[in-house]
Amino acid sequence: MKPNILKLALPKGSLQDATLALLRRAGFAFSVGDRSYNAVCDDPEIEGKLIRAQEIARYVQDGVFDAGLTGYDWITECGAKVVEACALSYSKQSARPVRWVLAVPEGSRIHSVKDLEGKRVATELVRVTETFLRKHGVKAEVEFSWGATEAKAPDLADAIVEATETGSSLRANKLRIVETILESTPRLIANKSSWANQWKRRKIENLAMLLEAAIAAEGKVGLKLNCRRKVLPKVTAILPAITAPTISTLSDPEWVALETILDESVVKQIIPDLRRAGAVGIIEYPLNKVIY
């Protein structure tokens, strides 16, 4: 009997390392050769392949893959009819969404989208840009850029639409942001027929749950400690108000154990205070996944 296999498309390129790292934290380790497009997973029920993010939504729609990880920008650009299993807050550098922005040279007279009338715009995101211009009643020539888009203004285009996380690359190329036309985060998407398959849907839903759990765990740590029952009010008062620790009685009824999850940025501030309040055996540990 042929085993059940989920064919999964993973983004090759700028989002590749962040995606593989997230999958690893979620419990799915993929190994990729230097010259290979195959991504071998430690889960034998998943067959991975690296594909350009721009193409993944179309391949998932057409059933070449059961599911894939790609940006909302590329799903929108190709108008793919797919099921969105979950949205994920990560990018190649941070947890912030990628912004597709309209940008012009610093000295340009273009200060709003209306100023693009009759002008030329270079971008990889042609359909989204054309839709944006139509929405604002502007007629401009939008041409596909094969790369190095930031270098095309002002000699080859009056303006560009380009993706940015921090804006630093645009500033380095002496470009000024006029307006944001789209914000994008990665999505786990599924082919409609695959989603209708009971086994594949469960597999995709499980993957979505674990990916969301891995993102929820970012920046958080677990904290364990013991204290005498008589100082418990003083110890719990130090913990953030939103924290509800688990409290367990130890073999010695005069002592209790506490365990909770906190933002990592908070822990370094409160551990000394907890110790002074009477806590002992304080253990901080990392988290891979948090499911609420």
Secondary structure, DSSP 8 states (H G I E B T S, - for coil): -----EEEEEEESTTHHHHHHHHHHHT--EEE-TT--EEEESSTTEEEEEEEHHHHHHHHHTTSSSEEEEEHHHHHHHT---EEEEE----SSSSS-EEEEEEEETT-S--SGGGGTT-EEEES-HHHHHHHHHHTT---EEEE--S-GGGSTTTT-SEEEEEESSSHHHHHTTEEEEEEEEEE-EEEEE-HHHHHSHHHHHHHHHHHHHHHHHHHTTTEEEEEEEEEGGGHHHHHHHS-TT---EEEE-SSTTEEEEEEEEEHHHHHHHHHHHHHTT-EEEEEEE-S----
